[in-house]
Amino acid sequence: MPHDASEAAGATHDGAMETRGLEPVPDAERTGRVRELFPTWVAANISVLLLTMGAGLIVFNGLNLWQVLAVAIIAPVISYGIVGLISIAGKRGGAPGMALSRAVFGQRGNLFPGALIWVARWGWETINAVTGAYAVLTVLDLLFGVKSNTFLIVVTLLLFVTCTFLVSGLGINALRVCSKWSTYLFGAFSVLVLVYLVANTDWDAVFARPAGSTAMMVAGIGTIAAGGISWVPSGPDFTRYLPRTASSKALVGSTIGGAGIVVLPMVLMGAVMAVSTPDLASASDPVSFIGELLPMWISVPYLVIALIGMLLINSMSMYSAGFTAQTLGIKVSRAAAVSVNAVISLVFGFLLMVVATSFIGSFISFLTLLAVAFSAWIGVFGVDMLRRRTYDPVALMDTTPTSAYWYRGGYAWQAMTAWAVALVVGLLFTKVDWFAGPLASSWIGENGLGWAVTILVAGVLYAVLPRTAAALPARAAAADGTPEPDETVSI
């Protein structure tokens, strides 16, 4: 039976390099622990861009510190709560998120959301690569007085992307080790920065700020949450080595906790910094301001550790992007698939640093569109999870008409319809620098809730459409107790 070229019998994650591709992880190899997710999601949020976003809540949204605090608590709970819930599918099916998605959209139908998510990851990886390059350039300036130029931009980008490729290419074990140590280091220096801010901030000015509108609070929650939403399709990639018996509550809790323990203080620090330095919110270079606000003995090591964090964020994104590329039928190994995204982020990163006029504007626009693009998939996949408890491992890898997930011509039309309609509806409410949907001026659009509407429309529409019946072969019945081949199971 023809399967994906990525399938490698006996592949394992026990060595230095993970060789397993899309194929589901056998139960015997599921030795992961839920607590390992905590540093994973800490590492996924170690980015100085959160400081800039926190500053934006003060400068652009007009919020006071207490409102920023509320935003910084609510946003990660919502977004990473969704990440955690979708991650449950990883321990159920033992496969990456976009491979499990084949069971929902069909072997051919999955190519459409898969392609969109893959392209969207180009932008995410580009943003991270640019931020990392800016961090290197800032450290060089602080330590040696070396000013940025085109040659240095190319060199720093190449260095950052190369390191990202190496870490993501090694696989899950390398990511776990790096995440663990970066969590310790970044946490220690973040406490140091907090102590410095407490001692040197004009707190009278901070607390004297008037409250902003509720609408701007809601919009702020949407902006901060968009970053977490972008990780949802990748959630199962990091839980596929967990045993089926792993606690779902603990899984969700570790995901929210790991992200929240970084997002909350970083956003608050950015807000406090913005009171005395409002230009922080609109800086063309989102990193160099740290060198201006903090003494060198804090800013340099803090930037170096943040650089490691941004490298990990990009490595995690490229790790998942490699799986997504494989689901699109690109017949290469996961590591080779990662190299494609590395080259793309290098080219796009150069254009963003040299050609684009506004980094922050480009970043917010990208986050907004990214959230809508991913939300259509989230709504459909999430409702499917409520109906499904198991996945047929052989059917996931079988991309021919013999697959139980072939449906009609390779498409699950209900999922495809719900996904496409929700995507269009979400864009109607979306407004960015260069695009505005016809409903962008509505309350939903003005509050940046296009992504939430997208999830709702996708989920409700998929839930009310007739359910597709898939005949499960005997192999699945033997594996997980589902009916024999002459029976059908509604999914």
C-alpha positions in Angstrom: 0.0 0.0 0.0 1.6 3.4 -1.0 2.3 5.6 1.9 4.0 9.0 2.4 7.7 8.9 1.6 8.4 10.3 5.1 7.4 7.1 6.8 10.5 5.4 8.3 10.0 2.1 10.0 11.7 2.0 13.4 12.3 5.8 13.4 12.9 7.0 16.9 13.4 10.2 18.9 15.8 8.6 21.4 19.0 9.6 19.7 20.5 13.1 19.2 18.5 13.5 15.9 14.9 12.7 15.6 14.4 10.7 12.4 10.6 10.1 12.7 8.5 12.0 10.2 4.7 12.1 9.9 4.1 8.6 10.9 2.3 8.1 14.2 4.5 7.3 17.2 4.0 3.7 18.5 2.7 3.4 22.1 6.0 1.8 23.1 7.9 5.0 22.2 5.5 7.4 23.9 7.7 8.1 26.9 7.2 11.9 27.1 6.0 13.6 30.2 3.4 16.4 30.5 5.7 18.5 32.6 8.1 18.8 29.6 5.4 21.0 27.9 5.9 23.8 30.4 9.4 24.9 29.3 8.4 24.2 25.7 5.7 26.9 25.8 7.9 29.2 27.9 10.5 29.0 25.1 7.8 29.6 22.5 7.2 33.1 24.0 10.7 34.3 24.8 10.5 37.3 22.4 11.2 41.0 23.0 8.3 41.7 20.6 6.1 41.1 23.6 7.6 44.3 25.1 6.7 46.2 22.0 3.2 44.8 22.0 2.8 45.8 25.7 4.0 49.3 24.9 1.4 49.4 22.1 -1.4 48.8 24.6 -0.4 52.0 26.4 0.4 54.2 23.4 -2.1 53.0 20.7 -4.9 51.5 22.8 -4.7 54.1 25.5 -5.0 51.7 28.4 -3.8 52.1 31.9 -1.6 49.7 33.8 -4.5 47.8 35.4 -6.2 47.3 32.0 -2.9 46.1 30.6 -2.7 43.6 33.5 -6.1 42.3 32.6 -5.2 41.9 28.9 -1.9 40.2 29.8 -3.8 37.6 31.9 -6.8 37.0 29.7 -5.0 36.8 26.3 -2.7 33.8 27.1 -5.4 32.0 29.0 -7.7 32.1 25.9 -5.1 31.6 23.2 -3.0 29.0 24.9 -6.0 27.3 26.3 -7.0 26.6 22.7 -3.5 25.4 22.0 -3.7 23.0 24.9 -7.1 21.7 24.0 -6.1 21.0 20.4 -2.8 19.4 21.7 -4.9 16.6 23.2 -5.2 15.3 19.7 -1.5 14.7 19.7 -1.6 12.2 22.5 -4.7 10.5 21.0 -3.2 10.0 17.5 0.5 10.2 18.2 1.0 12.3 15.0 1.7 15.9 14.1 -1.3 18.2 13.9 -1.4 18.6 10.1 -1.1 14.8 9.7 -4.1 14.3 12.0 -5.9 16.9 10.0 -6.1 14.4 7.2 -8.7 12.5 9.1 -10.8 15.7 9.2 -10.5 17.2 5.7 -9.6 14.1 3.7 -6.3 13.2 2.1 -6.7 15.7 -0.7 -8.8 18.2 1.2 -6.2 18.6 3.8 -3.8 20.1 1.2 -5.8 23.4 1.2 -5.6 24.4 4.9 -2.2 22.8 5.0 -0.9 25.0 2.2 -2.3 28.1 3.8 -0.8 27.3 7.2 2.6 26.4 5.6 2.7 29.8 3.8 1.6 31.6 7.0 4.5 30.0 8.8 6.9 31.7 6.3 5.8 35.0 7.7 6.1 33.9 11.3 9.6 32.6 10.8 10.6 35.7 8.9 9.4 37.9 11.8 11.4 35.9 14.3 14.5 35.8 12.1 14.4 39.6 11.7 13.9 40.1 15.4 16.8 37.8 16.2 19.0 39.6 13.7 18.1 42.9 15.2 19.2 41.5 18.6 22.6 40.5 17.3 23.0 43.9 15.7 22.1 45.7 18.9 24.6 43.7 20.9 27.3 44.5 18.4 26.5 48.1 18.7 26.4 48.2 22.5 29.6 46.2 22.9 31.8 47.4 20.0 30.0 50.4 18.5 29.5 48.5 15.2 26.6 50.1 13.3 24.1 48.2 11.1 24.7 48.0 7.4 23.4 45.8 4.5 26.4 43.4 4.8 25.9 42.9 8.5 22.2 42.4 8.0 22.8 39.6 5.6 25.4 38.0 7.9 23.3 38.2 11.0 20.2 36.8 9.2 22.3 34.0 7.8 23.7 33.2 11.2 20.4 33.2 12.9 18.6 31.1 10.3 21.4 28.6 10.1 21.3 28.1 13.9 17.5 27.8 13.7 17.8 25.1 11.0 20.4 23.1 13.0 18.2 23.0 16.2 14.9 22.3 14.4 16.6 19.7 12.2 17.8 17.8 15.3 14.2 17.4 16.4 12.2 17.2 19.6 15.0 16.2 22.0 17.2 19.2 21.0 14.2 21.5 21.4 13.4 20.1 24.8 17.0 20.5 26.1 17.3 24.1 24.7 13.9 25.0 26.0 14.7 23.9 29.5 17.9 25.9 29.9 16.6 29.0 28.1 13.7 29.0 30.5 16.0 29.1 33.5 18.3 31.8 32.1 15.5 34.0 30.7 13.6 33.7 33.9 16.5 34.8 36.0 17.4 37.8 33.9 13.7 38.8 33.5 13.6 39.1 37.3 16.7 41.3 37.2 15.0 43.6 34.6 11.9 43.7 36.8 13.9 44.7 39.8 15.7 47.4 37.8 12.3 48.8 36.5 10.8 48.8 40.0 13.7 50.9 41.2 14.0 53.3 38.3 10.4 53.8 37.1 8.3 57.0 37.8 5.4 55.1 39.3 3.4 58.2 39.9 3.3 58.7 36.1 2.5 55.1 35.5 -0.5 55.0 37.9 -1.7 58.5 36.8 -2.7 57.3 33.4 -6.4 57.4 32.8 -8.3 54.2 31.8 -9.0 53.5 28.2 -12.2 52.2 26.7 -13.5 48.7 27.0 -13.4 48.4 23.3 -9.6 49.0 23.2 -9.2 46.4 26.0 -10.9 43.8 23.8 -8.8 44.8 20.8 -5.7 44.5 22.9 -6.7 41.0 24.0 -7.2 40.1 20.4 -3.8 41.4 19.4 -1.9 39.6 22.2 -3.9 36.4 21.7 -3.2 36.3 18.0 0.4 35.2 18.8 -0.9 32.2 20.7 -3.5 31.3 18.1 -0.6 30.9 15.6 0.7 28.0 17.6 -2.6 26.0 17.7 -2.0 23.7 14.6 1.5 22.9 16.0 0.2 21.9 19.4 -0.1 18.1 18.7 3.5 18.1 17.3 4.8 18.5 20.8 2.4 16.1 22.5 2.6 13.1 20.1 5.2 11.4 22.3 2.9 11.6 25.4 1.3 8.3 26.4 -2.5 8.1 25.7 -3.0 8.0 29.5 -1.4 11.4 30.1 -3.7 13.8 31.9 -5.5 16.2 29.5 -6.1 18.7 32.3 -2.4 18.8 33.2 -1.6 19.1 29.5 -3.7 22.2 29.1 -2.5 23.6 32.4 1.1 23.2 31.4 0.5 24.9 28.1 -1.3 27.9 29.6 1.1 28.2 32.5 4.3 28.0 30.4 3.0 30.7 28.1 1.4 32.9 30.7 4.5 33.0 32.9 6.3 34.8 30.1 3.5 36.8 28.4 2.3 38.4 31.6 5.5 40.0 32.9 6.8 40.8 29.4 3.7 42.7 28.4 3.6 44.5 31.7 7.3 45.5 31.4 6.6 46.9 27.9 3.7 48.9 29.2 5.8 50.4 32.1 8.7 51.2 29.7 6.3 52.9 27.3 5.2 55.5 29.9 8.6 57.1 29.9 9.5 56.0 26.3 6.4 56.2 24.1 8.5 55.7 21.0 9.0 52.1 22.0 5.6 51.2 20.6 6.4 52.4 17.1 10.2 51.8 16.9 11.3 50.7 13.5 13.8 48.5 15.2 11.9 46.6 17.9 15.1 45.6 19.8 17.6 48.4 20.0 15.4 50.4 22.5 16.4 47.9 25.1 19.9 49.1 25.0 18.7 52.7 25.5 16.4 51.9 28.4 18.6 49.5 30.4 22.2 49.7 31.5 24.7 47.7 29.4 25.3 45.1 32.2 21.7 44.1 32.0 20.8 44.8 28.4 23.6 42.8 26.7 23.1 39.5 28.6 19.3 40.0 28.5 19.4 40.4 24.7 21.7 37.4 24.3 19.3 35.2 26.3 16.3 36.7 24.4 18.2 35.9 21.2 18.3 32.2 22.3 14.6 32.3 23.0 13.8 33.8 19.6 16.0 31.1 18.0 13.9 28.5 19.8 10.7 30.0 18.7 11.8 29.9 15.1 13.1 26.3 15.6 9.8 25.2 17.0 8.0 26.8 14.1 10.3 25.3 11.5 10.0 21.9 13.2 6.2 22.0 12.7 6.6 23.5 9.2 8.6 20.5 8.2 5.7 18.3 9.0 3.3 20.6 7.2 5.4 20.5 4.1 5.4 16.7 4.2 1.6 16.6 4.4 1.5 18.6 1.2 3.1 15.7 -0.6 6.7 17.1 -0.7 8.7 13.8 -0.8 11.6 14.7 1.5 12.6 14.0 5.0 11.5 16.3 7.8 15.0 17.9 8.1 15.1 18.6 4.4 11.6 20.1 4.6 12.8 22.4 7.3 15.6 23.7 5.0 12.9 25.0 2.6 11.5 27.2 5.3 15.0 28.3 6.3 15.7 29.6 2.9 12.4 31.3 2.6 12.7 33.1 5.9 16.2 34.2 4.9 15.0 35.9 1.7 11.9 37.4 3.2 13.8 38.5 6.3 16.3 40.5 4.1 13.4 42.2 2.4 11.7 43.1 5.7 14.9 44.6 7.2 16.1 46.4 4.1 13.0 47.3 2.1 10.0 47.5 4.4 9.4 50.9 6.0 7.6 49.7 9.2 8.5 46.6 11.1 5.8 46.9 13.8 3.1 47.7 11.2 4.1 44.7 9.2 4.2 42.5 12.3 0.7 43.5 13.6 -0.8 43.1 10.1 0.8 39.7 9.8 -0.4 38.6 13.2 -4.0 39.7 12.4 -4.1 37.7 9.1 -2.3 34.8 10.6 -4.9 34.5 13.4 -7.8 34.4 10.9 -6.1 31.9 8.6 -5.4 29.5 11.5 -8.8 30.0 13.1 -10.8 28.5 10.3 -8.8 25.3 10.7 -9.2 25.5 14.5 -13.0 25.6 14.4 -13.3 22.6 12.2 -10.6 20.5 13.8 -11.8 21.4 17.3 -15.4 20.2 16.7 -14.1 17.0 15.1 -12.1 16.3 18.3 -15.3 16.4 20.3 -16.6 13.5 18.1 -13.4 11.5 17.7 -11.3 9.7 20.3 -9.0 7.7 18.0 -7.2 8.0 14.7 -6.3 5.1 12.3 -2.5 5.3 12.1 -2.4 3.4 8.7 -5.1 5.4 7.2 -3.4 8.7 8.1 -0.3 7.6 6.1 -2.2 6.1 3.2 -2.7 8.8 0.6 -4.4 6.6 -1.9 -8.1 5.9 -2.4 -7.7 2.8 -0.2 -7.4 5.1 2.9 -10.3 5.2 5.3 -9.8 9.0 5.2 -10.2 9.3 1.5 -13.9 10.0 1.8 -15.2 11.3 -1.6 -12.5 11.8 -4.1 -10.1 12.5 -1.3 -12.2 15.3 0.2 -14.4 15.6 3.2 -16.8 18.2 1.7 -18.4 19.2 5.1 -15.0 20.1 6.6 -13.9 21.9 3.4 -17.1 23.9 3.2 -17.0 25.0 6.9 -13.3 25.9 6.6 -13.7 28.0 3.4 -16.8 29.8 4.5 -15.3 30.7 7.9 -12.1 31.9 6.2 -14.1 34.3 4.0 -16.3 35.5 6.9 -13.2 36.2 9.0 -11.6 38.2 6.3 -14.7 40.3 6.0 -14.1 41.6 9.6 -10.4 42.0 9.2 -8.4 45.3 8.7 -4.6 45.6 8.3 -2.3 48.2 6.8 -3.0 47.2 3.2 -6.4 45.4 3.4 -9.8 46.1 4.9 -12.8 43.8 4.7 -16.2 45.4 4.1 -17.2 44.7 7.8 -13.9 45.8 9.3 -15.6 49.0 10.7 -18.1 47.0 12.6 -17.8 46.4 16.4 -16.3 43.0 15.8 -13.8 44.4 13.2 -12.8 47.4 15.3 -12.2 45.2 18.3 -9.9 42.8 16.3 -12.2 39.8 16.8 -12.2 38.5 13.3 -10.3 35.4 14.4 -12.9 34.6 17.1 -15.8 34.9 14.6 -13.8 32.7 12.2 -13.5 29.9 14.9 -17.2 30.2 15.8 -18.5 30.1 12.2 -16.2 27.2 11.2 -17.2 25.2 14.3 -20.9 25.8 14.1 -21.1 25.2 10.4 -19.1 21.9 10.6 -21.3 20.8 13.5 -24.6 21.2 11.7 -23.5 19.8 8.3 -24.2 16.1 7.8 -21.5 13.9 9.2 -19.3 11.9 6.9 -19.3 8.1 7.3 -15.9 6.4 6.9 -15.4 2.7 6.8 -12.6 1.7 9.1 -10.6 -1.4 8.1 -9.9 -4.4 10.4 -6.4 -3.1 11.3 -8.0 -0.1 13.1 -10.5 -2.3 14.9 -7.7 -4.4 16.2 -5.7 -1.4 17.2 -8.2 0.6 19.1 -11.5 -1.3 19.4 -13.4 0.4 16.7 -16.0 -1.6 14.6 -15.1 -4.2 12.0 -14.8 -3.3 8.3 -18.4 -4.0 7.4 -19.6 -1.3 9.9 -19.3 2.5 9.6 -18.3 5.1 12.1 -19.6 8.7 11.8 -16.8 11.2 12.3 
